[in-house]
Amino acid sequence: MVSDRRLGDKCVFQPFIVQRRQLRTVSAMGNKVFIIALVVALVAISLNNYLKRKGETRYIFHTEWYDPVSATVNKFHLSFFPRDRSVEMYDLRAQRLFLKRIPVEGVEERDLYLGNTIVVLSRQLKITDYADAFTREQITSKRQRTFAMVKPDAVHRLGEIVDVIQSRDFEISQMKMVQLTRLQAATFYREHEGRPFFESLLDYITSGPVVAMELITTNAVKKWRATLGPTDSQEARSIAPESIRALFGKDKQLNAGHGSDSDISAIREIEFFFPSSKINDDLLPQTTAKLANNTCGIIKPHAVSKGHIGSILKAIKEEEFDISALQIFRMDKVQSEEFLEVYKGVVSEYPGMVQQLMSGPLVALEITSGVHGPQTPIKFREFVGPADPEVARELRPNSLRARFGEDIVKNAFHCSDLPDDGPLEVEYFFKILQ
Ligand SMILES: Nc1ncnc2c1ncn2[C@@H]1O[C@H](COP(=O)(O)OP(=O)(O)OP(=O)(O)O)[C@@H](O)[C@H]1O
């Protein structure tokens, strides 16, 4: 039976078996081809990645992280890869890799400059230096600093001027509203001493608050001078009609803005208004904060990085609130927790709120009366809108949060809850953190 079947098999199934063998051979060959193709593809991909990585840009910085738990400063080399915005960290003390290369949300190439603080995995890292010549050369050529000042005649148009600044790709890394004394003005403008307009220049520049700024962009000094336009606003209107002096200046003296004329003056002027170490003398321009009859507002970091500063300042002015003090701050975790302490255990978003506040530069504002008199804190709170931007868009579509908020944490603007909180919060920024 068996042999019959074999015989039978041979006879009956021979073509089928041959066909199957052929198919097997073909399929085996197919498998081999497939495996070879797969190996070739994988090799090509890795080679491509290797070549890409080999030639890819990598910036390296010295950074410091203050660990509040152990009260120690930890030093890292931080590498940033612009191709995929990933980050790698090397612990300099332990001499080992601390963080393997991973993409990090919220860190952009434009955040990488000396003195700035970036947040990587909830750690605030201060950039203290460039770690190699390539990074120094690349970053400094792309990110030059200059000093800009909005003069007293144009401070009431600050929102519009900031809009121009942001729309022309300047980053505002520092900003402070100050009242200059005559001594400070004379020191700042000392190269004009003896010129016929010197005394009237001092009268003008001390006649009200000015807003000092550090701007960063490619060729910042030259670009900001071009954005300002010629000294004489009348001339600016005829030859540079889109310039700041053409748009906001009056004449040769009341010309809306100032800009450093060289790299060297930029460094001197930035240091004059934003000293790198704490000084406490007559030459340090002081904040204009009144510290009374006020309420506090904060343009949150996400709204700052989205370029909303100008629009928010304009909106506040359109509602006839006065901005009597303004300053950019960078808060660390301890400060953010301290400032938001009253929300701890009260709102579930507290941890997110702390993270948001410490995630980048914020603009703190002191808001005073305007036309609203003693009702200012309440009216201002209404104008800021409900905490959740979705609700705000339904109930108060004109409010700041409806217009600029993204979600309940990234809701664009913080405002004092109760009239009694206002002066305390203003004091926190404009007295304690000064
Ligand atoms: N002839 C003048 N009469 C009155 N004020 C003048 C005159 N020339 C200059 N000023 C004032 O002094 C400021 C400094 O003069 P400067 O010549 O340095 O002009 P600038 O470099 O265009 O301006 P800034 O230094 O403020 O950016 C001018 O911005 C202007 O406010």
The ligand as a MOL file (V3000), in Angstrom:
LIG
                    3D

  0  0  0     0  0            999 V3000
M  V30 BEGIN CTAB
M  V30 COUNTS 31 33 0 0 0
M  V30 BEGIN ATOM
M  V30 1 N 20.5900 118.7780 16.3110 0
M  V30 2 C 19.8940 118.2150 17.2890 0
M  V30 3 N 18.9780 118.9030 17.9590 0
M  V30 4 C 18.2830 118.3490 18.9710 0
M  V30 5 N 18.4360 117.1010 19.3760 0
M  V30 6 C 19.3180 116.3300 18.7220 0
M  V30 7 C 20.1070 116.8440 17.6480 0
M  V30 8 N 20.9060 115.8750 17.2100 0
M  V30 9 C 20.6520 114.7950 17.9730 0
M  V30 10 N 19.7000 115.0740 18.8770 0
M  V30 11 C 19.1540 114.1350 19.9160 0
M  V30 12 O 20.2540 113.4410 20.5100 0
M  V30 13 C 20.1380 112.0440 20.2640 0
M  V30 14 C 21.5130 111.4820 20.0470 0
M  V30 15 O 22.0540 112.0330 18.8850 0
M  V30 16 P 22.8600 111.1600 17.8250 0
M  V30 17 O 23.5600 112.0840 16.9140 0
M  V30 18 O 23.6430 110.1350 18.5480 0
M  V30 19 O 21.6610 110.5190 17.0160 0
M  V30 20 P 21.2930 109.0010 16.7590 0
M  V30 21 O 22.5250 108.1960 16.8330 0
M  V30 22 O 20.4710 108.9170 15.5340 0
M  V30 23 O 20.3200 108.7450 17.9650 0
M  V30 24 P 20.5120 107.7930 19.2150 0
M  V30 25 O 21.9240 107.9420 19.6940 0
M  V30 26 O 19.4960 108.3220 20.2140 0
M  V30 27 O 20.1770 106.4530 18.7130 0
M  V30 28 C 19.2270 111.9430 19.0350 0
M  V30 29 O 18.5710 110.7240 18.9460 0
M  V30 30 C 18.2690 113.0780 19.2930 0
M  V30 31 O 17.2580 112.7070 20.2300 0
M  V30 END ATOM
M  V30 BEGIN BOND
M  V30 1 1 1 2
M  V30 2 1 2 3
M  V30 3 2 2 7
M  V30 4 2 3 4
M  V30 5 1 4 5
M  V30 6 2 5 6
M  V30 7 1 6 7
M  V30 8 1 6 10
M  V30 9 1 7 8
M  V30 10 2 8 9
M  V30 11 1 9 10
M  V30 12 1 10 11
M  V30 13 1 11 12
M  V30 14 1 11 30
M  V30 15 1 12 13
M  V30 16 1 13 14
M  V30 17 1 13 28
M  V30 18 1 14 15
M  V30 19 1 15 16
M  V30 20 2 16 17
M  V30 21 1 16 18
M  V30 22 1 16 19
M  V30 23 1 19 20
M  V30 24 2 20 21
M  V30 25 1 20 22
M  V30 26 1 20 23
M  V30 27 1 23 24
M  V30 28 2 24 25
M  V30 29 1 24 26
M  V30 30 1 24 27
M  V30 31 1 28 29
M  V30 32 1 28 30
M  V30 33 1 30 31
M  V30 END BOND
M  V30 END CTAB
M  END
